[in-house]
């Protein structure tokens, strides 16, 4: 066995953590089998999924231990923060909408309405804010807002062109940010009803702006907000990870919502049959 003093610290820590997990597995497996609460196969499968995470864990050990052995604080990976939390009360401190809308601005091309002169998707920001605020109780909203503020504080900016570049560089922020998107999307479990409510609020908010919010606008916003979650639930392992991170049955609920959304878009593309069987273009 190699002298531990010659082994890099992060390797030793990785081996130690791995040994602890193996010990837990060996200690619990017989008891679970005896009690009949969980079969060996099920537990081994869960353990295998846990071990799949090790390739992502090792760099974190390496980074932490290099900092320890260097005897100093690690230099930040990101530029100095240029983000300052708003002091004003009210929805100006709505960091949830600010975070989610940054995704829309990055993914939806800007287009000017010929009648009102309004630019989509920016014109939709107040309506999105009204919809998001209506989906959650006040305490839920405060907790989500604190999470969104934490994300902005850690990446050091709220500039739309910088947010997601910095989030993706971070080791843990993608999971934290996705948690907000998942919580919002789960509010669309009753998809037809929630979509109607969304459209109604958008229409009310935009009434004074002479902008007509259509099905195509809803589809563009919904896809921009949530389509990135599809990759996480494509495989059985991905769905298991989503359930572990965000709660049991989360992956199944997301799949059903996506299925209803896709069905809606397909129906909107079909020609409409009029009187006498005449075919008209889709809406």
C-alpha positions as a Markdown table, in Angstrom:
| # | Residue | x | y | z |
|---|---|---|---|---|
| 1 | Unk | 0.0 | 0.0 | 0.0 |
| 2 | Unk | 1.4 | 3.4 | -1.0 |
| 3 | Unk | 2.5 | 5.8 | 1.7 |
| 4 | Unk | -0.4 | 8.2 | 2.4 |
| 5 | Unk | 2.0 | 11.1 | 2.6 |
| 6 | Unk | 2.9 | 10.6 | -1.0 |
| 7 | Unk | -0.8 | 10.5 | -2.1 |
| 8 | Unk | -2.4 | 13.8 | -3.2 |
| 9 | Unk | -4.8 | 14.9 | -0.5 |
| 10 | Unk | -7.8 | 15.0 | -2.8 |
| 11 | Unk | -7.2 | 11.4 | -3.8 |
| 12 | Unk | -7.1 | 10.3 | -0.2 |
| 13 | Unk | -10.3 | 12.2 | 0.6 |
| 14 | Unk | -12.0 | 10.7 | -2.4 |
| 15 | Unk | -11.0 | 7.2 | -1.3 |
| 16 | Unk | -12.2 | 7.8 | 2.2 |
| 17 | Unk | -15.6 | 9.0 | 1.0 |
| 18 | Unk | -15.9 | 6.1 | -1.3 |
| 19 | Unk | -15.0 | 3.7 | 1.5 |
| 20 | Unk | -17.6 | 5.2 | 3.7 |
| 21 | Unk | -20.3 | 4.7 | 1.1 |
| 22 | Unk | -19.2 | 1.1 | 0.5 |
| 23 | Unk | -19.3 | 0.5 | 4.3 |
| 24 | Unk | -22.8 | 1.9 | 4.5 |
| 25 | Unk | -23.9 | -0.4 | 1.7 |
| 26 | Unk | -22.4 | -3.5 | 3.3 |
| 27 | Unk | -23.8 | -2.7 | 6.7 |
| 28 | Unk | -27.4 | -2.0 | 5.6 |
| 29 | Unk | -27.9 | -4.5 | 2.8 |
| 30 | Unk | -28.4 | -7.6 | 5.1 |
| 31 | Unk | -30.8 | -5.7 | 7.4 |
| 32 | Unk | -32.9 | -4.4 | 4.6 |
| 33 | Unk | -33.1 | -7.9 | 3.0 |
| 34 | Unk | -34.1 | -9.5 | 6.4 |
| 35 | Unk | -36.8 | -6.9 | 7.0 |
| 36 | Unk | -38.1 | -7.2 | 3.5 |
| 37 | Unk | -38.4 | -3.4 | 3.1 |
| 38 | Unk | -36.1 | -3.4 | 0.1 |
| 39 | Unk | -34.5 | -6.1 | -2.1 |
| 40 | Unk | -30.8 | -6.5 | -2.7 |
| 41 | Unk | -31.3 | -5.7 | -6.4 |
| 42 | Unk | -33.2 | -2.5 | -5.7 |
| 43 | Unk | -30.7 | -1.3 | -3.1 |
| 44 | Unk | -27.7 | -2.2 | -5.4 |
| 45 | Unk | -29.4 | -0.3 | -8.2 |
| 46 | Unk | -29.7 | 2.7 | -6.0 |
| 47 | Unk | -26.1 | 2.4 | -4.9 |
| 48 | Unk | -25.0 | 2.1 | -8.5 |
| 49 | Unk | -26.7 | 5.4 | -9.3 |
| 50 | Unk | -25.0 | 7.0 | -6.3 |
| 51 | Unk | -21.6 | 5.8 | -7.6 |
| 52 | Unk | -22.3 | 7.3 | -11.0 |
| 53 | Unk | -22.0 | 10.7 | -9.3 |
| 54 | Unk | -18.3 | 10.1 | -8.3 |
| 55 | Unk | -16.8 | 11.5 | -11.6 |
| 56 | Unk | -18.5 | 14.8 | -10.8 |
| 57 | Unk | -17.6 | 14.7 | -7.1 |
| 58 | Unk | -13.9 | 14.1 | -7.6 |
| 59 | Unk | -13.1 | 17.6 | -9.1 |
| 60 | Unk | -14.8 | 19.2 | -6.1 |
| 61 | Unk | -12.6 | 17.2 | -3.7 |
| 62 | Unk | -9.6 | 18.2 | -5.8 |
| 63 | Unk | -10.5 | 21.9 | -5.8 |
| 64 | Unk | -11.2 | 22.0 | -2.1 |
| 65 | Unk | -8.0 | 20.1 | -1.1 |
| 66 | Unk | -5.8 | 22.2 | -3.4 |
| 67 | Unk | -7.1 | 25.2 | -1.5 |
| 68 | Unk | -6.4 | 23.6 | 1.8 |
| 69 | Unk | -2.8 | 22.5 | 0.9 |
| 70 | Unk | -2.0 | 25.9 | -0.5 |
| 71 | Unk | -2.9 | 27.4 | 2.8 |
| 72 | Unk | -4.8 | 30.3 | 1.4 |
| 73 | Unk | -8.3 | 31.2 | 0.1 |
| 74 | Unk | -8.9 | 30.1 | -3.4 |
| 75 | Unk | -9.0 | 32.9 | -6.0 |
| 76 | Unk | -12.5 | 33.4 | -7.4 |
| 77 | Unk | -13.3 | 31.9 | -10.8 |
| 78 | Unk | -15.5 | 34.9 | -11.7 |
| 79 | Unk | -14.9 | 38.6 | -12.0 |
| 80 | Unk | -15.6 | 40.8 | -8.9 |
| 81 | Unk | -19.3 | 41.2 | -8.3 |
| 82 | Unk | -21.1 | 44.0 | -10.0 |
| 83 | Unk | -24.5 | 43.0 | -8.7 |
| 84 | Unk | -26.2 | 44.9 | -5.8 |
| 85 | Unk | -29.5 | 43.9 | -4.4 |
| 86 | Unk | -32.3 | 46.4 | -4.8 |
| 87 | Unk | -33.2 | 48.2 | -1.6 |
| 88 | Unk | -36.7 | 49.2 | -2.8 |
| 89 | Unk | -39.7 | 47.3 | -1.5 |
| 90 | Unk | -42.3 | 45.6 | -3.7 |
| 91 | Unk | -41.9 | 43.7 | -7.0 |
| 92 | Unk | -38.7 | 45.5 | -7.9 |
| 93 | Unk | -37.2 | 42.9 | -5.6 |
| 94 | Unk | -38.7 | 40.1 | -7.7 |
| 95 | Unk | -35.5 | 38.2 | -8.4 |
| 96 | Unk | -37.4 | 35.1 | -9.5 |
| 97 | Unk | -39.0 | 36.9 | -12.5 |
| 98 | Unk | -35.7 | 38.6 | -13.2 |
| 99 | Unk | -33.9 | 35.2 | -13.4 |
| 100 | Unk | -36.6 | 33.4 | -15.4 |
| 101 | Unk | -37.0 | 36.3 | -17.8 |
| 102 | Unk | -33.3 | 36.3 | -18.6 |
| 103 | Unk | -33.8 | 32.9 | -20.1 |
| 104 | Unk | -36.5 | 34.2 | -22.3 |
| 105 | Unk | -34.4 | 37.1 | -23.5 |
| 106 | Unk | -31.6 | 34.8 | -24.4 |
| 107 | Unk | -33.8 | 32.3 | -26.3 |
| 108 | Unk | -36.6 | 34.3 | -27.9 |
| 109 | Unk | -35.8 | 36.6 | -30.9 |
| 110 | Unk | -37.0 | 40.1 | -30.5 |
| 111 | Unk | -39.8 | 41.2 | -32.8 |
| 112 | Unk | -41.6 | 44.5 | -33.0 |
| 113 | Unk | -45.4 | 44.5 | -33.2 |
| 114 | Unk | -46.4 | 46.6 | -36.2 |
| 115 | Unk | -49.5 | 48.1 | -34.6 |
| 116 | Unk | -48.4 | 48.9 | -31.1 |
| 117 | Unk | -44.7 | 49.2 | -31.7 |
| 118 | Unk | -44.0 | 47.0 | -28.6 |
| 119 | Unk | -41.1 | 44.6 | -28.7 |
| 120 | Unk | -41.7 | 41.0 | -27.9 |
| 121 | Unk | -40.6 | 39.3 | -25.6 |
| 122 | Unk | -39.7 | 42.4 | -23.5 |
| 123 | Unk | -43.3 | 43.6 | -23.5 |
| 124 | Unk | -44.3 | 40.3 | -21.8 |
| 125 | Unk | -42.2 | 41.0 | -18.6 |
| 126 | Unk | -45.0 | 42.6 | -16.5 |
| 127 | Unk | -47.4 | 39.8 | -17.5 |
| 128 | Unk | -45.0 | 37.1 | -16.6 |
| 129 | Unk | -44.4 | 38.8 | -13.3 |
| 130 | Unk | -48.1 | 38.9 | -12.6 |
| 131 | Unk | -48.5 | 35.2 | -13.5 |
| 132 | Unk | -45.6 | 34.0 | -11.4 |
| 133 | Unk | -46.7 | 36.0 | -8.4 |
| 134 | Unk | -50.2 | 34.4 | -8.7 |
| 135 | Unk | -48.9 | 30.9 | -8.8 |
| 136 | Unk | -47.4 | 30.8 | -5.2 |
| 137 | Unk | -48.3 | 31.7 | -1.7 |
| 138 | Unk | -46.4 | 34.6 | -0.2 |
| 139 | Unk | -44.1 | 32.5 | 1.9 |
| 140 | Unk | -43.3 | 30.2 | -1.0 |
| 141 | Unk | -42.6 | 33.3 | -3.1 |
| 142 | Unk | -40.3 | 34.7 | -0.4 |
| 143 | Unk | -38.3 | 31.5 | -0.2 |
| 144 | Unk | -37.9 | 31.2 | -4.0 |
| 145 | Unk | -37.0 | 34.9 | -4.2 |
| 146 | Unk | -34.2 | 34.3 | -1.6 |
| 147 | Unk | -32.9 | 31.4 | -3.7 |
| 148 | Unk | -32.9 | 33.6 | -6.8 |
| 149 | Unk | -31.2 | 36.4 | -5.0 |
| 150 | Unk | -28.5 | 34.0 | -3.7 |
| 151 | Unk | -27.8 | 33.0 | -7.3 |
| 152 | Unk | -27.4 | 36.6 | -8.4 |
| 153 | Unk | -25.1 | 37.3 | -5.4 |
| 154 | Unk | -22.9 | 34.3 | -6.1 |
| 155 | Unk | -22.4 | 35.0 | -9.8 |
| 156 | Unk | -22.0 | 38.7 | -9.2 |
| 157 | Unk | -24.3 | 40.1 | -11.9 |
| 158 | Unk | -27.8 | 40.3 | -13.1 |
| 159 | Unk | -26.9 | 41.2 | -16.7 |
| 160 | Unk | -29.0 | 39.1 | -19.0 |
| 161 | Unk | -26.0 | 38.4 | -21.3 |
| 162 | Unk | -23.8 | 37.2 | -18.4 |
| 163 | Unk | -26.2 | 35.3 | -16.1 |
| 164 | Unk | -26.2 | 31.9 | -17.7 |
| 165 | Unk | -22.5 | 31.9 | -18.7 |
| 166 | Unk | -21.6 | 32.3 | -15.1 |
| 167 | Unk | -24.2 | 29.9 | -13.7 |
| 168 | Unk | -23.0 | 27.1 | -16.0 |
| 169 | Unk | -19.4 | 27.6 | -14.8 |
| 170 | Unk | -20.5 | 27.0 | -11.2 |
| 171 | Unk | -20.5 | 23.6 | -9.6 |
| 172 | Unk | -23.8 | 23.7 | -7.8 |
| 173 | Unk | -25.8 | 26.7 | -9.1 |
| 174 | Unk | -27.3 | 24.9 | -12.1 |
| 175 | Unk | -29.2 | 22.5 | -9.8 |
| 176 | Unk | -30.3 | 25.4 | -7.6 |
| 177 | Unk | -31.5 | 27.5 | -10.5 |
| 178 | Unk | -33.3 | 24.5 | -12.1 |
| 179 | Unk | -35.1 | 24.0 | -8.9 |
| 180 | Unk | -36.9 | 27.3 | -9.5 |
| 181 | Unk | -37.8 | 26.4 | -13.0 |
| 182 | Unk | -39.1 | 23.0 | -11.8 |
| 183 | Unk | -41.3 | 24.6 | -9.1 |
| 184 | Unk | -42.8 | 27.0 | -11.6 |
| 185 | Unk | -43.4 | 24.3 | -14.3 |
| 186 | Unk | -45.1 | 22.0 | -11.7 |
| 187 | Unk | -47.7 | 24.7 | -11.3 |
| 188 | Unk | -48.9 | 23.7 | -14.8 |
| 189 | Unk | -50.0 | 20.1 | -13.7 |
| 190 | Unk | -53.5 | 21.2 | -14.7 |
| 191 | Unk | -52.1 | 22.4 | -18.0 |
| 192 | Unk | -55.3 | 23.5 | -19.8 |
| 193 | Unk | -56.6 | 25.4 | -16.8 |
| 194 | Unk | -53.3 | 27.0 | -16.0 |
| 195 | Unk | -52.6 | 28.0 | -19.6 |
| 196 | Unk | -56.0 | 29.7 | -19.8 |
| 197 | Unk | -55.2 | 31.6 | -16.5 |
| 198 | Unk | -51.8 | 32.6 | -17.9 |
| 199 | Unk | -53.3 | 33.9 | -21.2 |
| 200 | Unk | -56.0 | 35.8 | -19.3 |
| 201 | Unk | -53.5 | 37.6 | -17.0 |
| 202 | Unk | -51.3 | 38.4 | -19.9 |
| 203 | Unk | -54.2 | 39.9 | -21.8 |
| 204 | Unk | -55.2 | 42.0 | -18.8 |
| 205 | Unk | -51.7 | 43.3 | -18.2 |
| 206 | Unk | -51.1 | 44.1 | -21.8 |
| 207 | Unk | -54.5 | 45.7 | -22.5 |
| 208 | Unk | -53.2 | 49.2 | -22.1 |
| 209 | Unk | -50.2 | 48.5 | -24.3 |
| 210 | Unk | -52.4 | 47.6 | -27.3 |
| 211 | Unk | -50.5 | 44.3 | -27.6 |
| 212 | Unk | -52.3 | 41.1 | -28.4 |
| 213 | Unk | -50.9 | 38.1 | -26.6 |
| 214 | Unk | -51.5 | 35.0 | -28.8 |
| 215 | Unk | -51.0 | 31.3 | -28.5 |
| 216 | Unk | -47.7 | 31.6 | -30.4 |
| 217 | Unk | -46.5 | 34.0 | -27.8 |
| 218 | Unk | -47.4 | 31.6 | -25.0 |
| 219 | Unk | -45.7 | 28.7 | -26.8 |
| 220 | Unk | -42.5 | 30.7 | -27.2 |
| 221 | Unk | -42.4 | 31.7 | -23.6 |
| 222 | Unk | -43.2 | 28.2 | -22.3 |
| 223 | Unk | -40.6 | 26.6 | -24.5 |
| 224 | Unk | -37.9 | 29.1 | -23.6 |
| 225 | Unk | -38.5 | 28.7 | -19.9 |
| 226 | Unk | -38.7 | 24.9 | -19.6 |
| 227 | Unk | -37.4 | 23.1 | -22.7 |
| 228 | Unk | -33.9 | 22.8 | -21.1 |
| 229 | Unk | -35.5 | 20.5 | -18.5 |
| 230 | Unk | -36.3 | 17.9 | -21.2 |
| 231 | Unk | -32.7 | 16.7 | -21.3 |
| 232 | Unk | -32.8 | 15.8 | -17.6 |
| 233 | Unk | -35.8 | 13.4 | -18.0 |
| 234 | Unk | -34.9 | 11.7 | -21.3 |
| 235 | Unk | -33.4 | 8.6 | -19.5 |
| 236 | Unk | -34.4 | 6.5 | -16.6 |
| 237 | Unk | -31.3 | 7.6 | -14.7 |
| 238 | Unk | -32.0 | 11.2 | -15.4 |
| 239 | Unk | -35.6 | 10.8 | -14.2 |
| 240 | Unk | -34.3 | 9.2 | -11.0 |
| 241 | Unk | -31.9 | 12.1 | -10.4 |
| 242 | Unk | -34.7 | 14.6 | -10.9 |
| 243 | Unk | -36.9 | 12.8 | -8.4 |
| 244 | Unk | -34.0 | 12.7 | -5.9 |
| 245 | Unk | -33.3 | 16.4 | -6.3 |
| 246 | Unk | -36.8 | 17.8 | -6.5 |
| 247 | Unk | -39.1 | 15.2 | -4.9 |
| 248 | Unk | -40.8 | 11.9 | -5.8 |
| 249 | Unk | -42.8 | 11.9 | -9.0 |
| 250 | Unk | -41.4 | 15.1 | -10.2 |
| 251 | Unk | -40.0 | 13.6 | -13.4 |
| 252 | Unk | -43.3 | 11.9 | -14.2 |
| 253 | Unk | -45.2 | 15.2 | -13.7 |
| 254 | Unk | -42.8 | 17.1 | -15.9 |
| 255 | Unk | -43.2 | 14.4 | -18.6 |
| 256 | Unk | -47.0 | 14.7 | -18.5 |
| 257 | Unk | -46.8 | 18.5 | -18.7 |
| 258 | Unk | -44.5 | 18.4 | -21.7 |
| 259 | Unk | -46.8 | 15.8 | -23.4 |
| 260 | Unk | -49.8 | 18.2 | -23.0 |
| 261 | Unk | -47.8 | 21.1 | -24.3 |
| 262 | Unk | -46.5 | 19.2 | -27.3 |
| 263 | Unk | -50.1 | 18.0 | -28.0 |
| 264 | Unk | -51.3 | 21.6 | -27.9 |
| 265 | Unk | -48.7 | 22.7 | -30.4 |
| 266 | Unk | -49.5 | 19.9 | -32.7 |
| 267 | Unk | -53.2 | 20.7 | -32.6 |
| 268 | Unk | -52.5 | 24.3 | -33.4 |
| 269 | Unk | -50.6 | 23.3 | -36.5 |
| 270 | Unk | -53.4 | 21.2 | -38.0 |
| 271 | Unk | -55.7 | 22.9 | -40.6 |
| 272 | Unk | -59.1 | 23.7 | -39.4 |
| 273 | Unk | -62.1 | 22.3 | -41.3 |
| 274 | Unk | -64.9 | 24.7 | -41.9 |
| 275 | Unk | -68.5 | 24.3 | -43.2 |
| 276 | Unk | -68.6 | 21.9 | -46.1 |
| 277 | Unk | -65.2 | 20.4 | -45.3 |
| 278 | Unk | -63.2 | 23.4 | -46.4 |
| 279 | Unk | -59.7 | 23.5 | -44.9 |
| 280 | Unk | -58.4 | 26.7 | -43.4 |
| 281 | Unk | -54.9 | 27.4 | -42.2 |
| 282 | Unk | -54.2 | 26.6 | -38.5 |
| 283 | Unk | -54.6 | 29.4 | -36.0 |
